[in-house]
Amino acid sequence: MKFLIVGLGNIGDEYRSTRHNIGFEIVDALAAAAGATWTTGRYGDTARFRIKNQQIVALKPSTYMNLSGNAVRYWKEQEQIDLDHILVCVDDCALPFGAIRIKGSGSDAGHNGLKNIAAMLNTQAYARLRFGIGNDFPRGCQVDYVLGKFTPDERAHMAERIDIACDAIRMFCLEGIGRAMCQYNNK
């Protein structure tokens, strides 16, 4: 079987290592652990590798966050990947730093990347892994917060939290979303 694992983020040095780009960091770590390299193609960079017997296409859209759906739809169709074999990794300021929530569908919760994916796929019934970035910002300052860098304390724990996210993705691909949710939600 083939899976599309999408990490959401924005391209460009000014966005590197920001909270909003945690999706890129997660798929980078997943691909690196498999020894895969990235290739630039239409609508983004892809890395191809296997997780045991499952074929993985990892994607970092180059469309900027708010138009991520264009890349997801293109690669879904290009690779002929079923909707239930797509997992989108995204930041979530409603969760404490490093918390992971996997869901098989749901609302975009105000996240413009998820909103655009739902519009392009014509459904919200796709899996997502939400990675908590916390919400330590004053009212009206959410944009600056999500486009800001992680604190040194958060960075000190980042590798461990990303490893857990990668383990959750592997379980999603090998054992399904139900098992991944039971094992990794609230971890």
N, C-alpha and C positions, 0 to 999 in steps of 0.2 A: 504494500500500500504506500501511497505517497501523501505527505503532509506538507502544508504551507505554514511555516512559523514566521510570523511577522513581528518585527520590533518597530514600534513607532518612535519617531523623533524628527528633528529638523537637521538638515544638512548645513555645513558651514562651521568654521572654527568658533564663531561667536556662540554657538549652541552646544559645542562639545562639553561633555561632563555636566550638563545642566540637569535639573530634576526632570524636565520634560523629555529628555533623551534617554531615560532609563531603559526604554524598550530596545534602543540600539545597543546599549551596554549588555543587556541580557542575551540577545542573539549573537553578539560578538563573542561572548564567553562560551555559549553553546557551540558555535562553529569552531572556536579555538580548541575546545576540549576534544573535538572530533578530528582536529588537524586539517580542517577545511580552509580554503582561501576564498576571498570575495572577488567576484567579477562584476564589473559595471555593465548594466544592460538597460533596456527600456524601463523607465519609471523607477529604477533603483539598483541597488547592489544585491546580488544573490550569492549564496554559498550552498553547495550541494554536498551531502554526506549521508551516512546511514546511522541509525540508532538500531542496533541489532538488525532485524530483517525489514525495518521500515525505511523508506527513502524519504529524505528531508530536503525541502527547498526552504532555506532561510532567506528572508527578505528584509532589507532596510530601504523603505521607499525614499526616493529623491524628490518627491513631489511637495515636500514640506507637510507638516502635520495635518493642516486643514484640508488637504486634498489627497490624503492617504488612500482613500477608496479607489482612486484611479489605478494605483499600483496593485492593490489587492485584487481588484476585479481582473486586471490584465493578466497577472500571474496565475490566478485561479483558472482562467480560461486557457491560457497558454500551456499550462501543465496538466490540465484536465483533472483538477483536484476537487473532490467533493466538499461541499460546504461544511460537513461535520468533521473534516480533516484540516480545518483552518483554526489556528490559534493566534490571537493578536495579543502581544505584550505591551502594556501601556502603564503610564504613571497614574496614580490616584491620590489626590490630596485629601480624600475623605478617610483614608486609612493611615494609621501611624507608620512612621518610617520602617521600611523593611517587611511589613505585613504583606502576605500574599493571599489573594482571593481569586479562585478560578470559578468561572460560571460558563454555562453552555449557551446562554443568551441573556438578554436584558437590555435595559435602557442605556443610552450613552452617558447618562449622569452629567450632562453638560460638557462632556469632552468632545471637542470639535473633530478630532481625528476619528473617534468612534462614530460620531454623527455622520461624517462623510462616507465611511465604510458602509454603514447601514443603508445610506442613500444609493450608493453604487451597487451594492449587492441586492438591494430591494428587500432587505430583511434585517432584523436584529438577532436572528437565530444563528449566530456564529460564536465560537468560544473565545473567551478573553481571559488573560492572566493579568490581574491588576496588581501592581507593585506599589505599596504605600510610600508616599513621599512626605507625609505629615501635612499639617496645616498651621504652622507657626508663623502666621502673617496677620497684620492688621487688616481690618475691613477695607475693601477696595484695593488691596495690594496683591491679589492672587496672581496676576500676570507676572509681576516682578518676581514673586516667589517661585513659580514654576519654571521661569526662565533663568532663575538664579542657580548658583552652584550649591552642591551639598556641603554641609559643614564639615570641618575636620573630624569631628566625632562620628558623624554619619559615614564618612569615607573610611574610617577605621573599621567599620563593621560591614562595609559594602560587599567585599568579596564573599564573605560567608552568606549574606542574604541572596546574592546573585547565584551562588552555587545551589542554594535551596530552590530558587526559581527554575534553574536548569534541570534539577532533579524532577521537579513537578512537570516540566515540559516532556522529559523523557517518559515519565509515567503516562502522561496524556497520550503519547504516541504508541506506547506498548500495551497499556491496559485500559485505556479509555478515560473519558472525562469524569465519570462517576468515581472511579478509584482515585484519580488525581485530586478531586475535590475533597474526598474523605481523608486522604493522607496529608494534604498540604494546606488546606484552608485553615486559618488561625494558627499556622505554625510560625 
